[in-house]
Amino acid sequence: MSNKVMIIGTGNVGASIGFSLASQRTPVNELVLVDIDQADAEGEAMDLRDTLAVSPTYLKISAGSYEKDARDTDIAIFTAGAAQKKGGETRIELLARNAKILHDVVDQLLAANFHGILLIVTNPVDVMSYLAMQYSNFPSYKIIGSGTVLDSARLRYHLAERLSVSPKSIHAYQVGEHGDSEFAIWSTANVGSQPINKLLKKSELDKIEEDTKLAAYKIIEKKGATYYGIGACVTSIVNCIFNDERRVLPVSTYDAYTDTFFGFPSVVGRRGVVRRLDTELSEDEELKLQSSINIIKKAINSIPTK
């Protein structure tokens, strides 16, 4: 690996990922920005290069193209997507448009001999990750969705605030669909080996779980979009891959039994997904997970996969 990253889509999310990569210590050696609006990609690259003199890291940053850059790109981060049209466009209609954008991008990557890891960020991320595997015919370990990494970070923050400890000491995951059907695995959540469901009342856990699920809606209501959190989370995933950290992250990965992608604790390393963990769930959590999977599969089945 040359530790080269391509960000596809230079909107708020793509630009925030670029800034996060450029502003902290990272093994990334080269960052290429690609967008349908070439001028925007060039402007973002120029803006990011201005940080390098005071950044703790140094990397080559440029606006590029699939033809010139895809062949030696190790991780392609897909953040491109259409905005929901005013006047009543449904989420399914929006999904169909974003699926077409993804298909076009994957075709261009393959035509340019891309053989790296596809890291999907565009929503609905679980559905888009499944489609990326279908469109590319890549092995499932080379397709990673950002999944519930951000949701789990929000969960850990809320728990840390309530328990007065560092979020880094909280071991808890939000899993399933990155969306309204996601849920927290309380049965195994802990801090310092102490079960969290014995430290907090059920009513407190329910409030924290609800706050976690509603966080994005509240941010969007106040400022129009969320992008700093996902920027930091994607940087964490990229570093985990390049450093072969084999950290457990709730990324969206392929589950052959259900033939779908969803966020669940998985080991991530240099090859991509090393393995999905067989995390034990309570009976109630099993039912919640199946319900979440059903929602993802219904969305997948609503659009053509080829």
Salt bridges, closest charged atoms under 4 A:
GLU30 OE2 - LYS4 NZ 3.90
ASP69 OD1 - LYS4 NZ 3.04
ASP69 OD2 - LYS68 NZ 3.23
ASP72 OD1 - LYS4 NZ 2.78
GLU89 OE2 - ARG97 NE 2.80
ASP104 OD2 - LYS100 NZ 3.15
ASP107 OD1 - HIS103 NE2 3.87
ASP151 OD2 - HIS178 ND1 2.74
GLU204 OE2 - ARG162 NH2 2.37
ASP206 OD2 - LYS202 NZ 2.86
ASP211 OD2 - LYS207 NZ 2.74
ASP244 OD1 - ARG246 NE 3.55
GLU245 OE1 - ARG247 NH1 3.76
ASP284 OD2 - LYS288 NZ 3.60
